[in-house]
Amino acid sequence: MMQANVPGSLHGRTILVTRPAAQADALSGMIARLGGEALSFPLLEISPAADTAPIRAAGARLEAYALAIFISPNAVEYGLPPLLDGRSGWPEGVQAAAVGPSTVAALAARGVQGALAPSERFDSEALLALPFFQASRVAGKRALILRGNGGRELLAETLRARGATVDCVTCYRRSGPQDATPLLDWLRAGRLDAIAISSSEGLRHLWALLDASARQRLCRLPLFVPHARIAEQARALGLHRVVTTAPADAGIVDRLRTFDWPRQ
C-alpha cells in the first residue's frame, strides 16, 4: 500500500465498501475518481419478500392512508411495483415520505414526486421531527410503512403513540453473507486501508463473520460510518478507530478525502 501523495486524493488507498451489491457502485465510483481502489464485500444481501400478498393488499386500500413511508431505496424497488399493481400512478392525497435523499430520488425516478424527507440527519428520529409527523397532524390518520425484515420499531411505535394507525409491510428481506473468504484474505494480506460501513446490521454481520485473529486486524483499521448510532455500536465491540462522517456516500467520501492517513 502506498502513501496517498496528493492532498485530497485517495491515491494508493484501498477502501472496503460494504453496501449491498446493488447500491455499492456509487460509493465505489466516487472512491475511484479520487484515485483510490474500492473493494466490494456486501454485508447485507437483499432479496424480495417471499410473499407479496400483504403489499398488494395495502395497495388495494392505498387511498385509505394519509402517509406512506419508504424506509430505503430497497423498499421502493421491491415495494412500489406490487403496491401500485393495476394503478396508473401514485394517488393524490397520500403523502409519500422517505428516510433519506436516495430514497426520495428512487421514488421520483418511478414517478412519485414530492416525498417528505429530513434535510440533514437521515434516520427515523429526524423523520419524526418533521412538522408533518407531529401528533397534531397524524392523530386519527392511517400510515403505511414499507420496510425490510427486522428493522427498527421506533418509527411505527412513535407514530402510534402520536395517535396514528400504522400498518407495517415487509417488502424485502435482508440477510448476511455466508462466505467471508475474500474479506479474510484481504485482512490477512494487509490489503485494506479502511472500511466504510453504512448500517448497524451490516456491522453486526461483519463482526460475526470474523475469528479472533481477523477481529484484531479489523481493530487496526479506521472504520468510516455515517451515523452516531453505528459509531456507538462499533466502540461497544471494541473498535476504537471509528470515524463518524456526514450522511450518505458523499459524507463518507468527503471524510475519506480529508482523513489524516498515516505515513507508510
C-alpha positions in Angstrom: 0.0 0.0 0.0 1.4 3.4 -1.0 1.0 6.7 0.8 -1.6 9.0 -0.7 0.7 11.7 -2.0 -1.8 14.2 -3.4 -3.8 16.3 -0.9 -7.5 15.4 -1.0 -6.9 12.3 -3.1 -7.1 8.6 -2.2 -4.2 7.5 -4.4 -2.7 4.3 -3.1 -5.6 3.7 -0.6 -7.8 0.6 -0.7 -11.3 1.0 0.9 -13.6 -1.8 1.7 -17.2 -0.9 0.5 -19.8 -2.9 2.4 -23.1 -1.6 0.9 -25.5 -4.1 -0.7 -24.3 -5.1 -4.2 -27.0 -3.1 -6.0 -26.0 0.1 -4.0 -22.2 -0.2 -4.0 -21.4 1.3 -7.4 -22.0 4.9 -6.5 -19.6 4.9 -3.5 -17.0 2.7 -5.3 -17.1 5.1 -8.2 -16.5 8.2 -6.0 -13.6 6.5 -4.4 -12.1 5.5 -7.8 -12.5 9.1 -9.1 -10.3 10.2 -6.2 -7.6 7.7 -7.2 -8.5 5.0 -4.6 -9.3 1.4 -5.0 -12.7 0.2 -3.8 -13.2 -3.5 -2.9 -16.8 -4.6 -2.6 -17.9 -7.0 0.1 -21.7 -6.6 0.7 -22.5 -7.2 4.4 -26.3 -7.2 3.5 -27.8 -9.3 0.8 -31.2 -8.0 -0.3 -34.0 -10.2 -1.8 -37.7 -9.6 -2.4 -40.2 -10.7 0.2 -41.3 -14.3 -0.3 -44.9 -13.2 -0.2 -46.1 -10.1 -1.9 -49.8 -10.5 -0.9 -49.5 -8.1 2.1 -48.0 -5.4 -0.2 -50.8 -5.9 -2.8 -53.4 -5.8 0.0 -52.0 -2.5 1.2 -52.1 -1.2 -2.4 -55.7 -2.1 -2.8 -56.6 0.3 0.0 -53.8 2.8 -0.6 -56.2 5.8 -0.6 -57.1 5.0 3.0 -53.6 6.0 4.0 -52.6 9.6 4.7 -49.0 8.7 4.7 -46.8 6.0 3.1 -43.2 5.8 4.3 -40.5 4.1 2.4 -37.6 3.1 4.6 -34.9 2.7 1.9 -34.3 2.5 -1.8 -34.9 -1.2 -1.5 -38.4 -0.5 -0.1 -39.0 1.5 -3.3 -37.5 -1.2 -5.6 -39.3 -4.1 -4.1 -42.4 -2.5 -2.6 -43.6 0.1 -5.1 -44.3 -2.2 -8.1 -46.7 -4.6 -6.2 -48.1 -1.6 -4.2 -49.1 0.1 -7.5 -50.0 -3.0 -9.4 -53.0 -2.2 -11.6 -52.8 1.5 -10.9 -51.9 4.3 -13.3 -49.8 6.2 -10.8 -49.5 7.4 -7.2 -52.9 8.5 -5.7 -53.4 12.1 -4.8 -54.0 12.6 -1.1 -51.4 10.1 0.0 -48.2 11.8 1.2 -45.1 9.7 0.4 -42.1 10.0 2.8 -38.6 8.7 3.0 -35.8 8.5 5.5 -33.1 9.9 3.1 -32.5 11.6 -0.2 -31.5 8.4 -2.1 -35.0 7.0 -1.3 -36.6 10.3 -2.4 -34.6 10.0 -5.7 -35.7 6.4 -6.2 -39.4 7.4 -5.7 -39.0 10.4 -8.1 -37.5 8.1 -10.7 -40.6 6.0 -10.5 -43.0 8.9 -10.8 -43.7 9.6 -7.1 -42.9 13.2 -6.6 -42.8 15.4 -3.5 -41.8 12.8 -0.9 -41.0 14.3 2.5 -37.6 13.6 4.0 -35.2 15.1 6.5 -32.7 17.5 5.2 -29.7 16.9 7.5 -29.7 13.7 9.5 -31.2 10.7 7.7 -32.8 8.4 10.2 -36.1 7.7 11.8 -35.6 10.3 14.6 -35.0 13.1 12.0 -38.1 12.0 10.0 -40.2 12.0 13.1 -39.1 15.5 13.9 -40.7 16.9 10.7 -43.8 19.0 11.2 -46.0 16.6 9.2 -45.2 13.8 11.7 -46.3 15.6 14.8 -49.3 14.4 16.8 -51.4 17.3 15.7 -51.0 16.1 12.1 -51.1 12.4 12.3 -53.6 11.6 15.2 -56.5 9.7 13.8 -54.7 9.2 10.4 -53.6 5.9 8.9 -49.9 5.4 7.9 -48.2 2.7 5.9 -44.5 1.7 6.4 -42.8 -0.2 3.7 -39.6 -1.8 5.1 -37.3 -4.8 5.3 -37.4 -7.6 7.8 -36.0 -7.0 11.2 -36.0 -3.2 11.1 -36.2 -0.8 14.0 -39.7 -0.3 15.5 -39.1 3.3 16.6 -41.0 4.9 13.6 -44.1 2.7 14.0 -44.2 2.9 17.8 -43.8 6.7 17.8 -46.5 7.3 15.2 -48.8 5.0 17.2 -48.0 6.9 20.4 -49.0 10.1 18.5 -52.4 8.7 17.6 -51.9 7.2 14.2 -52.9 3.8 13.0 -49.8 2.2 11.5 -49.5 -0.8 9.1 -46.0 -2.2 8.6 -45.4 -4.3 5.5 -42.2 -6.2 4.8 -41.3 -5.9 1.1 -37.8 -7.1 1.1 -35.5 -9.4 3.2 -32.0 -8.7 4.5 -29.5 -11.4 5.3 -25.8 -11.6 6.0 -23.2 -13.1 3.7 -22.3 -16.8 4.3 -18.8 -16.8 2.8 -16.2 -14.5 4.3 -13.2 -15.9 2.3 -12.5 -12.7 0.2 -12.7 -10.5 3.3 -10.5 -12.8 5.4 -7.9 -12.9 2.6 -7.8 -9.1 2.3 -7.4 -8.7 6.0 -4.7 -11.3 6.3 -2.8 -9.8 3.3 -3.0 -6.3 4.9 -4.6 -5.1 1.7 -7.2 -2.8 3.3 -6.6 0.8 4.5 -10.1 1.5 5.7 -13.7 0.1 5.8 -16.9 2.0 5.1 -20.0 0.7 6.9 -23.4 2.2 6.4 -25.6 0.2 8.7 -25.6 -1.3 12.3 -26.9 -4.6 10.9 -24.0 -4.7 8.5 -21.6 -4.1 11.3 -23.1 -7.0 13.3 -22.7 -9.3 10.3 -19.1 -8.2 9.8 -18.2 -8.9 13.5 -19.9 -12.3 13.4 -18.0 -13.4 10.3 -14.6 -12.9 11.8 -12.5 -15.1 14.0 -10.4 -13.6 16.8 -7.3 -13.0 14.6 -9.3 -11.3 11.9 -11.1 -9.1 14.5 -7.7 -8.0 15.8 -6.8 -6.9 12.2 -10.1 -5.2 11.9 -9.4 -3.2 15.0 -6.3 -1.7 13.4 -8.3 -0.2 10.5 -10.2 3.1 10.5 -13.9 2.5 10.3 -15.9 5.2 8.5 -19.6 5.3 9.5 -22.3 7.9 8.6 -24.2 7.8 11.8 -23.5 8.1 15.5 -25.6 5.0 16.3 -23.3 2.9 14.2 -20.2 4.5 15.8 -21.6 3.7 19.2 -22.1 0.1 18.3 -18.6 -0.2 16.8 -17.0 1.2 20.0 -19.0 -1.2 22.1 -17.5 -4.1 20.1 -14.0 -2.7 20.9 -13.4 -0.9 17.6 -11.8 2.4 18.6 -10.6 3.8 15.2 -14.1 4.9 14.4 -14.6 8.0 12.2 -18.1 9.4 12.1 -18.9 11.1 8.8 -21.6 13.3 7.4 -24.6 11.3 6.0 -24.7 9.2 2.8 -22.0 8.3 0.3 -20.9 11.9 -0.1 -20.3 12.3 3.6 -18.2 9.1 3.7 -16.1 10.1 0.7 -15.5 13.6 2.0 -14.2 12.3 5.3 -12.0 9.7 3.5 -10.6 12.5 1.4 -9.7 14.7 4.4 -8.6 11.9 6.7 -5.1 12.2 8.2 -3.8 9.0 6.7 -0.7 7.6 8.4 2.6 7.6 6.5 3.8 4.2 5.4 
